């Protein structure tokens, strides 16, 4: 059965079985002021009002976090409905302009932001990692996030109409390769300066635990998850095939990455579009937790109350919940506290793609998550996703909190008495 037919059948089934109980709406972290809400949107689909739905901002205010699915009594896969509707919107030319700009970059330049191979790989200078091997370290989105954070901060200050005009301007410049200079405006740090340290931390931690790694440097391909997120499914499938061929060319058998979105793409999405995809994919926390079971390693920090914020993609999409807690539990001085919305019930902080299209809404969600985490008065917030680090930092700024947000690889390296 052709893949597009399978998608249409899955979409029809999920939309049909919804009983309109509103369990999804009650748990959706996206602001209710954006209408129609998820329940009403599904009802409109049931009534054949698809064109009206495709014109709605709500279609793009979904972070695909799966929180609603966990509370649906019938297990309706709202992500299937949302991604199918986005495919229809793309086919009608309704993809929001910010997403057009970023997906154009992926299709033409190989990644969402116009960074050079040198900018993408400069973090690894001096690490002397082999350039090929069966087990590779995958940097993914990390080298782009400093610039992405600056863009998010800048775009959130625009009105909606001004933001749309800016996006159109970038797309026009993109045709002539002139958008790179504009993207750099407002850059508050050198590219890769902040998140590169987390990449170095990851490599150093894995090395200390005896994990041999290679790194593809400028040959590392972008996973293309943005194409899937924004409904360019056919483009995503073709992109995934090219990436897989690249990995085969370099003899890759195993991928280890701290990038949660890329791990999800490789582990969950690639097998859906590539029948022969046979590369083992592990998130950084899975590898570290397993190694710490067998190795006696001294991990210690000053006594610190820590709250761990589960990334949606890691916890709900990939089922990696125990591993980060096992790691934190082995660090002497780390006193873990939990909020009610943790594990499978974790609350989305606004990442996952919507921050590109609706930056103000994403930061509003980040603020709500930050307030929730701060209710138990932690001394440090730890997470295992670089996008979550970015969003939580922005959310904390909204409530004038200066508490430290730490990616788990940086915490581990600190506990080992080392630094990036």
KAHUBEL-V819318 format. One record per pair of residues at least 12 apart in sequence whose ideal C-beta (glycine too) atoms are under 7 Angstrom apart, sorted by the first residue. I is the first residue (numbers start at 1). GAP is how many residues later the second one is. D is the distance in Angstrom with one decimal. If there is no record, write none. Layout:
I:GAP:D ; I:GAP:D
This chain:
7:77:6.0 ; 10:70:5.1 ; 11:69:6.0 ; 11:70:6.2 ; 11:73:3.7 ; 14:62:5.4 ; 14:63:5.1 ; 14:66:4.9 ; 14:67:5.2 ; 15:27:5.8 ; 15:30:4.7 ; 15:31:6.0 ; 15:66:5.7 ; 17:57:5.4 ; 17:59:6.1 ; 18:24:4.7 ; 18:58:5.1 ; 19:55:6.4 ; 20:19:6.0 ; 20:23:5.8 ; 21:52:6.5 ; 22:17:4.9 ; 23:48:4.5 ; 23:49:5.5 ; 23:50:6.4 ; 24:14:4.8 ; 24:15:5.8 ; 24:44:3.6 ; 24:47:6.8 ; 24:48:5.9 ; 24:54:6.2 ; 25:12:4.6 ; 25:13:5.7 ; 25:14:4.6 ; 27:40:5.2 ; 27:41:5.5 ; 27:44:4.8 ; 28:39:6.8 ; 28:40:5.5 ; 29:36:6.8 ; 29:38:6.3 ; 29:318:5.7 ; 29:319:4.4 ; 29:336:5.3 ; 29:339:6.8 ; 30:31:4.7 ; 30:32:6.5 ; 30:331:6.8 ; 30:335:6.6 ; 31:330:6.1 ; 31:333:5.8 ; 34:23:5.6 ; 34:24:5.4 ; 34:27:4.8 ; 34:327:6.7 ; 35:23:6.5 ; 36:20:6.3 ; 36:22:5.7 ; 37:21:7.0 ; 38:30:6.1 ; 38:40:6.2 ; 41:12:5.5 ; 41:15:6.9 ; 41:17:5.7 ; 42:39:6.3 ; 45:36:7.0 ; 50:38:6.8 ; 53:32:6.1 ; 54:31:6.5 ; 54:34:5.9 ; 54:35:4.7 ; 54:38:6.4 ; 54:40:5.6 ; 57:301:6.8 ; 59:23:6.9 ; 59:26:5.7 ; 59:27:6.4 ; 59:30:6.4 ; 60:36:5.8 ; 60:294:6.2 ; 60:297:4.6 ; 60:298:6.3 ; 61:293:5.9 ; 61:297:5.7 ; 61:300:5.8 ; 62:20:5.0 ; 62:292:6.8 ; 63:285:5.0 ; 63:287:6.5 ; 63:288:6.7 ; 63:289:3.8 ; 63:290:6.8 ; 63:291:5.0 ; 64:15:5.3 ; 64:18:6.6 ; 64:165:6.7 ; 64:288:5.5 ; 65:247:3.9 ; 65:283:3.8 ; 65:287:6.1 ; 66:13:6.3 ; 66:246:6.4 ; 66:250:4.2 ; 66:251:6.3 ; 67:281:6.1 ; 70:246:6.9 ; 70:274:5.7 ; 70:275:6.8 ; 83:148:6.4 ; 86:144:6.3 ; 86:145:3.0 ; 87:144:4.5 ; 87:146:5.4 ; 89:142:6.2 ; 90:141:4.4 ; 90:142:5.8 ; 95:135:6.1 ; 95:136:6.9 ; 96:261:4.7 ; 97:67:5.9 ; 97:70:3.6 ; 97:71:5.6 ; 97:74:6.3 ; 98:69:4.6 ; 98:258:5.0 ; 98:259:5.2 ; 99:131:4.5 ; 99:257:6.0 ; 99:258:5.6 ; 100:71:5.9 ; 101:66:5.8 ; 101:69:5.0 ; 101:70:5.3 ; 101:73:6.4 ; 102:124:5.8 ; 102:254:5.9 ; 103:123:5.8 ; 103:124:5.9 ; 103:127:5.7 ; 103:129:5.8 ; 104:67:7.0 ; 104:70:5.9 ; 106:116:6.5 ; 106:118:6.0 ; 106:120:5.7 ; 106:121:6.0 ; 107:128:6.3 ; 110:111:6.8 ; 110:112:5.7 ; 111:33:6.8 ; 111:111:4.2 ; 112:32:6.7 ; 112:114:5.3 ; 113:31:4.8 ; 113:34:5.7 ; 113:35:6.6 ; 113:70:6.7 ; 114:65:6.3 ; 114:66:4.5 ; 114:69:6.1 ; 115:28:6.8 ; 115:29:6.2 ; 115:76:6.5 ; 117:101:3.6 ; 119:24:6.7 ; 119:72:4.8 ; 119:73:6.5 ; 120:23:4.6 ; 121:96:4.8 ; 121:97:5.5 ; 122:70:5.8 ; 123:20:6.2 ; 123:69:5.3 ; 123:73:3.4 ; 123:76:4.9 ; 123:77:6.4 ; 124:91:5.8 ; 124:93:6.7 ; 127:76:5.9 ; 129:84:6.1 ; 129:85:6.1 ; 129:86:4.1 ; 130:84:4.2 ; 131:83:6.6 ; 131:85:6.8 ; 131:86:5.9 ; 132:82:5.5 ; 132:118:4.9 ; 132:119:6.5 ; 133:81:3.0 ; 134:117:5.9 ; 134:118:6.6 ; 134:119:4.1 ; 134:120:6.3 ; 135:77:6.6 ; 135:78:6.1 ; 135:79:6.7 ; 135:118:6.8 ; 135:119:4.3 ; 135:121:6.7 ; 136:77:6.7 ; 136:78:4.9 ; 136:79:6.3 ; 136:80:6.1 ; 136:116:5.4 ; 136:119:5.9 ; 137:66:6.1 ; 137:76:4.4 ; 137:78:5.0 ; 137:119:5.8 ; 138:82:6.7 ; 138:117:5.1 ; 138:118:7.0 ; 138:119:3.9 ; 138:121:6.6 ; 138:124:6.0 ; 139:60:5.5 ; 139:81:6.4 ; 140:83:6.5 ; 140:117:5.6 ; 140:119:3.1 ; 140:122:3.7 ; 141:118:5.2 ; 141:120:6.0 ; 141:121:6.5 ; 141:245:6.2 ; 141:246:6.9 ; 142:53:4.6 ; 142:56:6.4 ; 142:57:5.1 ; 142:117:6.1 ; 142:244:5.5 ; 143:49:4.8 ; 143:52:7.0 ; 143:53:6.7 ; 145:50:4.6 ; 145:241:5.4 ; 145:245:5.9 ; 146:43:5.3 ; 146:45:5.9 ; 146:46:6.0 ; 146:47:5.9 ; 146:48:5.2 ; 146:49:5.8 ; 147:36:6.8 ; 147:40:6.2 ; 147:44:5.7 ; 149:241:5.0 ; 150:36:5.4 ; 150:37:5.0 ; 150:38:5.5 ; 151:32:6.9 ; 152:203:5.7 ; 152:207:5.5 ; 154:32:4.6 ; 155:204:4.6 ; 156:203:4.1 ; 156:204:5.4 ; 156:207:5.5 ; 170:12:6.2 ; 195:191:5.7 ; 197:213:7.0 ; 197:223:3.9 ; 198:60:6.9 ; 198:188:6.5 ; 198:209:4.7 ; 198:211:5.6 ; 198:212:5.6 ; 200:220:4.0 ; 201:208:4.3 ; 201:209:4.8 ; 201:212:4.2 ; 201:219:4.8 ; 202:56:4.7 ; 202:82:5.6 ; 202:207:4.4 ; 204:209:5.7 ; 204:214:6.1 ; 204:216:6.9 ; 205:83:6.4 ; 205:204:5.8 ; 205:207:5.0 ; 205:208:5.5 ; 206:50:6.9 ; 206:81:6.7 ; 208:208:6.1 ; 209:79:6.6 ; 209:82:4.1 ; 209:86:6.2 ; 211:76:6.3 ; 211:80:6.9 ; 213:43:6.8 ; 216:34:6.2 ; 219:31:6.9 ; 221:22:4.4 ; 221:25:5.0 ; 223:20:6.6 ; 223:39:4.4 ; 223:42:4.2 ; 223:43:6.2 ; 224:12:5.6 ; 224:15:3.9 ; 224:16:6.2 ; 224:19:6.7 ; 225:36:5.3 ; 225:37:6.8 ; 225:40:4.2 ; 226:127:6.8 ; 227:12:5.9 ; 228:41:5.9 ; 229:124:4.1 ; 230:123:6.7 ; 236:37:7.0 ; 237:36:4.1 ; 240:30:5.2 ; 240:33:5.2 ; 240:34:5.9 ; 241:33:6.2 ; 244:26:6.8 ; 244:30:5.5 ; 244:33:6.0 ; 247:32:6.1 ; 252:27:5.9 ; 253:26:6.3 ; 253:27:6.7 ; 254:25:6.7 ; 254:26:4.5 ; 255:24:5.9 ; 255:26:4.9 ; 256:26:5.2 ; 256:28:6.4 ; 256:31:5.5 ; 257:26:6.7 ; 257:27:6.5 ; 258:26:3.9 ; 258:151:5.5 ; 259:127:6.4 ; 260:23:6.6 ; 260:51:5.0 ; 260:53:4.9 ; 260:54:4.8 ; 260:124:6.6 ; 260:125:4.0 ; 261:52:6.0 ; 261:126:6.5 ; 263:18:6.0 ; 263:20:4.6 ; 263:55:6.8 ; 264:49:4.6 ; 264:53:5.2 ; 264:54:5.9 ; 266:13:7.0 ; 266:15:4.4 ; 267:14:4.1 ; 267:51:6.5 ; 268:49:6.1 ; 268:50:6.9 ; 283:31:6.5 ; 283:35:6.8 ; 283:37:5.6 ; 284:125:6.1 ; 285:35:6.1 ; 285:38:4.5 ; 285:39:4.9 ; 285:42:6.3 ; 285:99:5.3 ; 285:123:6.3 ; 286:34:6.1 ; 286:37:5.4 ; 288:39:5.7 ; 288:124:6.6 ; 289:34:3.8 ; 289:37:4.8 ; 289:38:5.5 ; 292:35:6.5 ; 292:38:5.5 ; 299:31:5.5 ; 299:32:4.3 ; 299:33:6.4 ; 299:113:7.0 ; 299:116:3.9 ; 299:117:6.5 ; 300:31:6.8 ; 300:32:4.3 ; 300:33:5.6 ; 300:115:5.8 ; 301:30:6.0 ; 301:32:4.5 ; 301:33:5.9 ; 301:113:6.1 ; 301:114:5.2 ; 302:31:5.6 ; 303:30:4.9 ; 303:32:6.5 ; 304:29:6.2 ; 304:30:6.1 ; 304:31:6.6 ; 304:75:4.9 ; 304:76:5.3 ; 305:30:5.1 ; 305:32:5.7 ; 305:73:5.0 ; 305:74:4.6 ; 306:22:6.3 ; 306:28:5.4 ; 306:29:6.5 ; 306:30:5.4 ; 306:31:6.8 ; 306:72:6.0 ; 306:74:4.9 ; 306:76:5.4 ; 307:30:5.1 ; 307:32:6.2 ; 307:66:5.3 ; 307:69:6.1 ; 307:71:3.9 ; 307:74:5.6 ; 308:16:5.9 ; 308:17:6.4 ; 308:20:6.2 ; 308:28:6.4 ; 308:74:5.1 ; 308:75:6.9 ; 309:64:6.0 ; 309:72:6.0 ; 309:74:4.5 ; 309:79:6.3 ; 309:83:6.6 ; 310:32:5.6 ; 310:33:6.0 ; 310:36:3.7 ; 311:72:6.0 ; 311:73:5.9 ; 311:74:3.5 ; 311:77:4.9 ; 312:34:6.1 ; 312:36:5.2 ; 312:40:6.8 ; 313:72:6.9 ; 314:70:5.8 ; 314:71:6.2 ; 315:28:6.1 ; 315:29:6.1 ; 315:31:5.2 ; 316:28:6.0 ; 321:22:5.0 ; 321:23:7.0 ; 324:60:5.1 ; 324:84:5.8 ; 327:81:6.6 ; 327:85:6.6 ; 328:54:6.7 ; 331:84:4.6 ; 337:39:5.2 ; 337:41:5.9 ; 339:33:6.0 ; 339:34:6.0 ; 339:36:6.9 ; 339:37:5.9 ; 341:31:6.3 ; 347:22:5.3 ; 347:25:6.0 ; 348:17:6.2 ; 349:16:6.2 ; 349:17:4.8 ; 349:20:4.1 ; 349:39:5.6 ; 349:42:4.3 ; 349:43:5.7 ; 349:46:6.3 ; 350:12:3.6 ; 350:13:6.5 ; 350:15:3.4 ; 350:16:4.5 ; 350:41:5.1 ; 351:36:3.9 ; 351:37:6.0 ; 351:40:4.7 ; 355:36:7.0 ; 362:29:6.9 ; 363:31:5.4 ; 363:32:6.9 ; 363:35:6.5 ; 366:25:4.3 ; 366:26:6.4 ; 366:28:5.1 ; 366:29:3.2 ; 367:28:4.6 ; 367:31:4.0 ; 367:32:6.2 ; 369:23:6.8 ; 369:26:5.7 ; 370:22:6.0 ; 370:25:3.4 ; 370:26:4.7 ; 370:28:6.9 ; 370:29:5.7 ; 370:31:6.7 ; 371:28:5.9 ; 374:25:7.0 ; 374:27:6.0 ; 378:25:6.9 ; 380:23:6.8 ; 380:24:5.2 ; 380:26:5.9 ; 381:22:6.2 ; 381:24:4.8 ; 382:24:5.1 ; 382:26:5.6 ; 382:29:5.6 ; 383:24:6.6 ; 383:25:6.9 ; 384:24:4.6 ; 386:21:6.3 ; 389:16:5.4 ; 389:18:5.2 ; 392:13:4.8 ; 393:12:5.2
